[in-house]
Amino acid sequence: MSTNTEEHSVRVEAICDRMAALEGPLLPILHEVQEEFGHIPEGALQTISKKLNLSRAEVHGVASFYHDFREEKAGKHVIKICRAEACQSMGADDLGDHARHRLKVDWAQTTNDEKVTLEAVFCLGLCACAPAAMVDGKVVGRLNKDRINQILDEVAS
């Protein structure tokens, strides 16, 4: 076990100890671990499963079900483009293709300079303002190529 993994394990254990008394602590613990590290580090699921007396499969099932949990650290900026039906009907697929081409990444990938992660999401609740995206946690509606270019320029600088 590497020092980094040991350090992660100690920090994950501390999060578990602090939150284990909550009713249904697994999701809050996973969120806290991701907040702490920017992702769910290797070995964290095993530590969480031991602390909560759950199988590793149960913990992995929850962590892999929710798309917001990552195994690798995201870029400095995260752009989530909605690909649900309302946004698709208003051109979101073209915007997504444009963003992927500009950033030279595919969905769920991070640029080589680690500045931007591009993700697909399925409904941000802005159907009336389609196409929509979330940029660093802030929702943006009525996107077009000019607006997505402006966003990409801002996060790339």
N, C-alpha and C positions, 0 to 999 in steps of 0.2 A: 504494500500500500504506500503510495507516494505521500509526501508531506502535504501537498495540495489537497489530496483526497482526504487525508486525516483531518486537515483543517476544515474542509467542507463538512465532514461528518460531525465534528464537534459543533459547528455552527448550526447544522440541521437539527442535531439533538437538542440544542438550546431552544430553537424555535418550537420543536415538538413539546418540550417540557413546559414552555410558556403557554402553549395553546391547547394542550391535551385535555384540559378540563372543559373546553367549549363543547356544546352539544353539536355533534357532527363535525369534528375538528379537521377532517381530511382536506376538504377544499380550502379552508382558511390557511392551513399549514402549507399546502402546495403554492397558494398565492404568495404567502410570506417568503417561502424559499425562493420563488422566482424573483420576487422583489429584491431579495438580498443578493442574489447572484446574477440576475439578468436571464437566467434559465434554470432548469432543473438539472443540477450537476450529476455526473455519474456516481452511482452509489447512494444518492439521496433517497430513492424510492425504497431501497432495502432498509435504510436507517429509519425512515418513516414507518415502514411496515412493522419493524420490530418494536418501535416506541408505541404504536397504536394497537399492537397485537392483531394485525391484519396480515393476510397473505400478501406476498409481493405481487401476485397476479391481480389482487383486488386494487392495490394502489396503482399499479401500472395501468389497469383498465380505466380508472378514473383519469389519470394523468394523460393518457393517450386519447381519451374520448373528447376532451376539451381542447380545441385548437389553439387556445391562447398559451398553453403550456409548451415550452420549447426545450429541446435537448441541447441546443446550441445557443450561444448568446446572440441576441439580435443586434442589428446595426445601431448606430447612434440615433437614427430616425427610423420610425416604422410607418410605412404607408400601407393601409389596408383599403383595397378597392372592392366595393360591393359588386358581387356577381349574381345577385338574386334576380328574379324575373323582371321586376319593375325597372331596375337599373340596366339590365340587359336590353330591355325594349327601348331604352333611351341612349344606348351606345356605349355601355360600360365595357363590353368585350373589346371594342376598338380602343378605348382608353387604356385598358389593361395591356393590350398588345403593344400600344405605343409606349407605355411606361416600361414594360419589360425590355423593349428594344432600346430605349434611351439609356436604361440602367445596365443593360447587358446582363440581366439575371432572369431567372424564371420565377414562378410563384414560390414562396417560402424560401427564397434565397437572399443572401446579403451581398452587396457589392464588394469587390475586391478590397476597396479601401475601408470597408466596414462602416461606411457612413449610413447606408440605407438598406433596410430590409423591406421587401415587397411581399405582401400577403393578400390572398383572396379571402373575402368574408362573404357570408350569405345572409345579408340583411342587417342594415344598421338602423332600420326604423325611419329612414328618410325617403320613403317611397315617393312622396309628393315632390321631393326635390331631387329626383334621380337625374343623372347618375350621381352617386355619392361615394365618399371615401372618408377614412379616418386618418388623420395625419398627427402622429405623436399624441394620440388620445383626443384630438379635437375633430369633430365631424365637419365635413365640408360638402355642401350640396351644389347641385346644378353645375357639375363639372363639364368642361369641354377641353379640347386639346390645348388651347391657350392657357387655361387655368392650371391644367396638370403640368404643363411645361414650366409655368411660374413656380409651382410647388416643387418640382424636381430641381429647378435652379436654386431655390432657397435652401433645400436640404443638402444639396451637393456642395454648397460653398462653405 
